[in-house]
Amino acid sequence: MNEMNTPKETTTERKRRRRHDDPEFKKAAVEHGARHGGDLSGTAGALGINYWTLRDWVEAARTIVTVPATPRTAAELEAEVRRLRRELARVTEPREILKKSLGILSTP
């Protein structure tokens, strides 16, 4: 018989095997990205993984809620409140500027 490859055989030969990364590697990749300012494309390129894979790992890490081992002190809670208020101000300021500029531009 003729030993020609059938189309089905050539497609399975071309398929790459799915890569399975261990949880330690995923955690290290997420931490590496955080250390480099959240640059996922640079981190993914440096580690040889797909950008979207790394993005999924980062999203999964964000959904994991860690409970502190010890009760938090009042000072820690106050520091977190200050940090959250700064973040809220940083996020709402551009929105307020945009709302004001839209109001100015929409008047005849």
Secondary structure, 3 states (H helix, E strand, C coil): CCCCCCHHHHHHHHCCCCCCCCHHHHHHHHHHHHHCCCCHHHHHHHHCCCHHHHHHHHHHHHHCCCCCCCCCCHHHHHHHHHHHHHHHHHHHHHHHHHHHHHHHHHCC
